[in-house]
């Protein structure tokens, strides 16, 4: 196979870059960049709702216990002091609920930060995979360019040699080569005449 033929094959097999992670990276970036700013609303927090339900339940129990104790001391009769004390016990339980809100806020903020780190990690992972693919492609392209350059040089060399041979066969070349060619032609002509005379 000639160098020109090899060059044609090589030029037809140029490596192409296929960005396998383009869409995954774009989606990961969208999720990260379109993320809403942190906000906290206790009424949307499932943990707060659980704490609130528990505080109300325990407050009612505490209120009923206080009313029951006051009634037993007063012979089963309810009085304003007992009602006030029971209400105070109920309110204390609900006030404890307010003390838990800063902790719930901190937990929600921590979850938000962790989610952001996870999204950033996804972007970084896809960037790493994409960069690895780019490096592998650049390596293939470099090898292809090296092969192409080699066979291009060889094809030019072969073409130049073919041109030289063609030139010499047409009587071209140096003066010495031209003399040799004329001598050869004369010799051939002389031998041909002698053959015809026989």
C-alpha positions as a Markdown table, in Angstrom:
| # | Residue | x | y | z |
|---|---|---|---|---|
| 1 | Unk | 0.0 | 0.0 | 0.0 |
| 2 | Unk | 1.4 | 3.4 | -1.0 |
| 3 | Unk | 1.8 | 6.3 | 1.5 |
| 4 | Unk | -0.9 | 8.2 | -0.5 |
| 5 | Unk | -3.3 | 5.4 | 0.0 |
| 6 | Unk | -2.5 | 5.2 | 3.7 |
| 7 | Unk | -2.9 | 9.0 | 4.0 |
| 8 | Unk | -6.4 | 8.7 | 2.4 |
| 9 | Unk | -7.4 | 6.1 | 4.9 |
| 10 | Unk | -6.0 | 8.1 | 7.8 |
| 11 | Unk | -7.7 | 11.3 | 6.7 |
| 12 | Unk | -11.0 | 9.4 | 6.6 |
| 13 | Unk | -10.6 | 8.2 | 10.2 |
| 14 | Unk | -10.0 | 11.5 | 12.0 |
| 15 | Unk | -11.2 | 11.2 | 15.6 |
| 16 | Unk | -14.3 | 13.2 | 16.6 |
| 17 | Unk | -15.1 | 14.4 | 20.0 |
| 18 | Unk | -18.3 | 13.1 | 21.5 |
| 19 | Unk | -19.3 | 15.1 | 24.6 |
| 20 | Unk | -21.0 | 12.3 | 26.6 |
| 21 | Unk | -21.6 | 14.4 | 29.7 |
| 22 | Unk | -22.8 | 17.7 | 28.0 |
| 23 | Unk | -26.5 | 17.3 | 28.9 |
| 24 | Unk | -25.9 | 15.8 | 32.3 |
| 25 | Unk | -23.6 | 18.7 | 33.2 |
| 26 | Unk | -26.1 | 21.2 | 31.8 |
| 27 | Unk | -28.9 | 19.7 | 34.0 |
| 28 | Unk | -26.6 | 19.6 | 37.1 |
| 29 | Unk | -25.7 | 23.3 | 36.5 |
| 30 | Unk | -29.3 | 24.3 | 36.1 |
| 31 | Unk | -30.3 | 22.6 | 39.4 |
| 32 | Unk | -27.4 | 24.4 | 41.1 |
| 33 | Unk | -27.9 | 27.8 | 39.6 |
| 34 | Unk | -31.7 | 27.9 | 39.7 |
| 35 | Unk | -31.8 | 26.9 | 43.3 |
| 36 | Unk | -34.0 | 29.1 | 45.5 |
| 37 | Unk | -32.4 | 31.1 | 48.2 |
| 38 | Unk | -32.8 | 29.7 | 51.7 |
| 39 | Unk | -35.9 | 30.6 | 53.6 |
| 40 | Unk | -37.6 | 29.0 | 56.6 |
| 41 | Unk | -41.2 | 28.9 | 57.6 |
| 42 | Unk | -42.0 | 26.9 | 60.7 |
| 43 | Unk | -45.5 | 26.2 | 59.5 |
| 44 | Unk | -44.1 | 24.3 | 56.5 |
| 45 | Unk | -41.7 | 22.3 | 58.7 |
| 46 | Unk | -42.9 | 18.7 | 59.4 |
| 47 | Unk | -40.7 | 18.6 | 62.5 |
| 48 | Unk | -42.2 | 21.8 | 63.9 |
| 49 | Unk | -45.7 | 20.4 | 63.2 |
| 50 | Unk | -44.8 | 17.2 | 65.2 |
| 51 | Unk | -43.4 | 19.3 | 68.1 |
| 52 | Unk | -46.5 | 21.6 | 68.1 |
| 53 | Unk | -48.9 | 18.6 | 68.1 |
| 54 | Unk | -47.0 | 17.1 | 71.0 |
| 55 | Unk | -46.8 | 20.4 | 72.9 |
| 56 | Unk | -50.6 | 20.9 | 72.5 |
| 57 | Unk | -51.3 | 17.3 | 73.6 |
| 58 | Unk | -49.0 | 17.6 | 76.6 |
| 59 | Unk | -50.3 | 21.1 | 77.5 |
| 60 | Unk | -53.9 | 19.8 | 77.5 |
| 61 | Unk | -52.9 | 16.8 | 79.8 |
| 62 | Unk | -51.0 | 19.2 | 82.1 |
| 63 | Unk | -54.0 | 21.6 | 82.1 |
| 64 | Unk | -56.4 | 18.7 | 82.9 |
| 65 | Unk | -54.1 | 17.5 | 85.7 |
| 66 | Unk | -53.9 | 20.9 | 87.2 |
| 67 | Unk | -57.6 | 21.3 | 87.1 |
| 68 | Unk | -58.1 | 17.9 | 88.6 |
| 69 | Unk | -55.7 | 18.6 | 91.4 |
| 70 | Unk | -57.3 | 21.9 | 92.2 |
| 71 | Unk | -60.7 | 20.4 | 92.1 |
| 72 | Unk | -59.7 | 17.6 | 94.5 |
| 73 | Unk | -58.4 | 20.3 | 96.9 |
| 74 | Unk | -61.6 | 22.3 | 96.7 |
| 75 | Unk | -63.9 | 19.4 | 97.1 |
| 76 | Unk | -64.6 | 18.9 | 93.4 |
| 77 | Unk | -65.4 | 22.5 | 92.6 |
| 78 | Unk | -63.7 | 24.5 | 90.0 |
| 79 | Unk | -62.5 | 28.0 | 90.9 |
| 80 | Unk | -60.8 | 30.9 | 89.0 |
| 81 | Unk | -57.4 | 30.1 | 90.5 |
| 82 | Unk | -57.5 | 26.5 | 89.3 |
| 83 | Unk | -58.6 | 27.6 | 85.8 |
| 84 | Unk | -55.8 | 30.3 | 85.7 |
| 85 | Unk | -53.2 | 27.8 | 86.9 |
| 86 | Unk | -54.3 | 25.2 | 84.4 |
| 87 | Unk | -54.1 | 27.8 | 81.6 |
| 88 | Unk | -50.7 | 28.8 | 82.8 |
| 89 | Unk | -49.5 | 25.2 | 82.6 |
| 90 | Unk | -50.9 | 24.9 | 79.0 |
| 91 | Unk | -49.2 | 28.2 | 78.0 |
| 92 | Unk | -45.8 | 27.0 | 79.5 |
| 93 | Unk | -45.9 | 24.0 | 77.2 |
| 94 | Unk | -46.6 | 26.2 | 74.1 |
| 95 | Unk | -43.8 | 28.6 | 75.1 |
| 96 | Unk | -41.4 | 25.7 | 75.2 |
| 97 | Unk | -42.4 | 25.1 | 71.6 |
| 98 | Unk | -41.1 | 28.6 | 70.7 |
| 99 | Unk | -37.7 | 27.8 | 72.2 |
| 100 | Unk | -37.3 | 24.9 | 69.7 |
| 101 | Unk | -37.8 | 27.1 | 66.6 |
| 102 | Unk | -34.1 | 28.3 | 66.4 |
| 103 | Unk | -32.9 | 24.7 | 66.5 |
| 104 | Unk | -35.3 | 23.7 | 63.7 |
| 105 | Unk | -34.2 | 26.8 | 61.7 |
| 106 | Unk | -30.5 | 25.7 | 62.1 |
| 107 | Unk | -31.3 | 22.1 | 61.1 |
| 108 | Unk | -33.2 | 23.4 | 58.0 |
| 109 | Unk | -30.3 | 25.6 | 57.1 |
| 110 | Unk | -27.8 | 22.7 | 57.5 |
| 111 | Unk | -30.0 | 20.5 | 55.2 |
| 112 | Unk | -30.1 | 23.4 | 52.6 |
| 113 | Unk | -26.3 | 23.7 | 52.7 |
| 114 | Unk | -25.8 | 19.9 | 52.4 |
| 115 | Unk | -28.1 | 19.8 | 49.4 |
| 116 | Unk | -26.1 | 22.7 | 47.8 |
| 117 | Unk | -22.8 | 20.8 | 48.4 |
| 118 | Unk | -24.4 | 17.7 | 46.8 |
| 119 | Unk | -25.5 | 19.7 | 43.8 |
| 120 | Unk | -22.0 | 21.3 | 43.5 |
| 121 | Unk | -20.4 | 17.8 | 43.9 |
| 122 | Unk | -22.6 | 16.6 | 41.0 |
| 123 | Unk | -21.4 | 19.5 | 38.8 |
| 124 | Unk | -17.7 | 18.8 | 39.8 |
| 125 | Unk | -18.1 | 15.1 | 39.0 |
| 126 | Unk | -19.5 | 15.7 | 35.6 |
| 127 | Unk | -16.7 | 18.3 | 34.9 |
| 128 | Unk | -14.1 | 15.7 | 35.9 |
| 129 | Unk | -15.6 | 13.1 | 33.6 |
| 130 | Unk | -15.9 | 15.6 | 30.8 |
| 131 | Unk | -12.2 | 16.7 | 31.3 |
| 132 | Unk | -11.1 | 13.1 | 31.2 |
| 133 | Unk | -12.9 | 12.5 | 27.9 |
| 134 | Unk | -11.4 | 15.7 | 26.5 |
| 135 | Unk | -7.9 | 14.6 | 27.5 |
| 136 | Unk | -8.4 | 11.1 | 25.9 |
| 137 | Unk | -9.7 | 12.8 | 22.7 |
| 138 | Unk | -6.7 | 15.2 | 22.6 |
| 139 | Unk | -4.4 | 12.2 | 22.9 |
| 140 | Unk | -6.2 | 10.4 | 20.1 |
| 141 | Unk | -6.1 | 13.5 | 17.9 |
| 142 | Unk | -2.4 | 14.0 | 18.6 |
| 143 | Unk | -1.7 | 10.4 | 17.5 |
| 144 | Unk | -3.8 | 10.9 | 14.4 |
| 145 | Unk | -2.1 | 14.2 | 13.5 |
| 146 | Unk | 1.3 | 12.5 | 14.0 |
| 147 | Unk | 0.3 | 9.6 | 11.7 |
| 148 | Unk | -1.2 | 12.0 | 9.1 |
| 149 | Unk | 2.0 | 14.2 | 9.2 |
| 150 | Unk | 4.2 | 11.1 | 8.7 |
| 151 | Unk | 2.2 | 9.7 | 5.7 |
| 152 | Unk | 1.7 | 13.1 | 4.2 |
| 153 | Unk | 5.5 | 13.5 | 4.2 |
| 154 | Unk | 5.9 | 10.0 | 2.8 |
| 155 | Unk | 3.3 | 10.6 | 0.1 |
| 156 | Unk | 5.1 | 13.9 | -1.0 |
| 157 | Unk | 8.4 | 12.0 | -1.0 |
| 158 | Unk | 6.9 | 9.2 | -3.1 |
| 159 | Unk | 5.3 | 11.8 | -5.5 |
| 160 | Unk | 8.7 | 13.5 | -5.9 |
| 161 | Unk | 10.5 | 10.2 | -6.6 |
| 162 | Unk | 7.8 | 9.3 | -9.2 |
| 163 | Unk | 8.2 | 12.7 | -10.8 |
| 164 | Unk | 12.0 | 12.2 | -10.9 |
| 165 | Unk | 11.6 | 8.8 | -12.5 |
| 166 | Unk | 9.1 | 10.2 | -15.0 |
| 167 | Unk | 11.4 | 13.1 | -15.8 |
| 168 | Unk | 14.4 | 10.8 | -16.3 |
| 169 | Unk | 12.5 | 8.4 | -18.5 |
| 170 | Unk | 11.5 | 11.5 | -20.7 |
| 171 | Unk | 15.2 | 12.4 | -21.0 |
| 172 | Unk | 15.2 | 14.9 | -18.2 |
| 173 | Unk | 17.7 | 15.1 | -15.4 |
| 174 | Unk | 21.3 | 16.2 | -15.2 |
| 175 | Unk | 23.6 | 16.7 | -18.1 |
| 176 | Unk | 25.4 | 13.4 | -17.3 |
| 177 | Unk | 22.1 | 11.6 | -17.1 |
| 178 | Unk | 21.1 | 13.1 | -20.4 |
| 179 | Unk | 24.3 | 12.0 | -22.1 |
| 180 | Unk | 23.8 | 8.5 | -20.7 |
| 181 | Unk | 20.3 | 8.5 | -22.1 |
| 182 | Unk | 21.4 | 9.7 | -25.5 |
| 183 | Unk | 24.2 | 7.0 | -25.6 |
| 184 | Unk | 21.7 | 4.4 | -24.6 |
| 185 | Unk | 19.3 | 5.6 | -27.3 |
| 186 | Unk | 22.1 | 5.6 | -30.0 |
| 187 | Unk | 23.3 | 2.1 | -28.9 |
| 188 | Unk | 19.8 | 0.8 | -29.1 |
| 189 | Unk | 19.3 | 2.4 | -32.5 |
| 190 | Unk | 22.6 | 0.9 | -33.8 |
| 191 | Unk | 21.8 | -2.6 | -32.4 |
| 192 | Unk | 18.3 | -2.3 | -34.0 |
| 193 | Unk | 19.9 | -1.4 | -37.5 |
| 194 | Unk | 22.3 | -4.3 | -37.3 |
| 195 | Unk | 19.5 | -6.7 | -36.4 |
| 196 | Unk | 17.5 | -5.4 | -39.4 |
| 197 | Unk | 20.5 | -5.9 | -41.8 |
| 198 | Unk | 20.7 | -9.6 | -40.9 |
